[in-house]
Amino acid sequence: MENDFLMSLLPTSSAQSWIGAHDGVQEGQWVWSDGTPYGYTNWCSTEPNDTNSKEDCAEINYTTNHCWNDRDCSQSLGYVCAKDL
């Protein structure tokens, strides 16, 4: 449900946005930026793959079935933030 909501916020183009998840502390142990573990994932097929041992941040990708991809954290992308309602 949250994944669908995020996709409704992205433009209908080749948009990618950071979602605030990373495994920078321990490879393969994905957590949200506030350190909490997550219970839902929507990784793209064969992801996360840590290409060249440099992909420690997660993006949501509009062009690949709205799934998640791990990516080099130094890339400049848009981002989404959580907000309490």
N, C-alpha and C positions, 0 to 999 in steps of 0.2 A: 504494500500500500504506500509506504513512504517512497519507495523507488518510483512508483507511478507518479506521485506528487512531484518529485524532483524533476522527472522528465517533462511534466507540464510547465515547469518554469524555464526550461532551456529553449532556445530558439530552434526552429525546425531547419537546422543547417548541420554542418559538421562540427557541432559543439562538443567539447569535452570540459568537464569541470571537476575540480578536486572535491572529494566528499568527506575529507577529514579522517580517513583511516590510514594507518601506516604500520609497518613492521620494522621500523628503524632501531628499536631497542633490541629485539631478538628476531632474527630472520624466521619468517613463517608464523610468528605470533602476532596476528593483526589485532590492533586496538584502535579505538577512536582517539582523536587528538587530546581528549581530556584524560586518557588512560584507561577508560572503561572498555571491557571486551564487548563484542557485539554478537547478537544471536542470529541475525539475518545476513545472508550474503547473496550476491547475484553476479558471481564471477563469469566472465566470458569463457568459452571453451578454451582449454589449455592455460588458463590464467588462475592464480598469479604464477608467473614463470621466472621472475627476477632476472630478466635478460642482462647479461654482462655483469651480474651481481650489483646492479645499480638501481633497481626498481623497488623502492621502499614506500611509495605513496600510492593511494588508490584514486582513480578517476572514474566517473560515470561517463559513458560514451553514447551520444545520441545516434551515431551511425552504425553501431554494432549491437543491435537488438536491445539497447538500453542496459547493457551489462557493464560490469566493472572490469577494469584493467589495472594492473600495477604499472607504475611509470616512474621514471627518474624524477625525484622531488624538485630538482632545479628547473624544471620546465615551467614556463609562465602560462598559467591557465586561469580561467575563472574559477570560482569556488562557491559552495553553498554553506550556509551556517544554520545551526539549530536555533530554534526560538521557542521558548515556553509560551504556551497559549493560555 
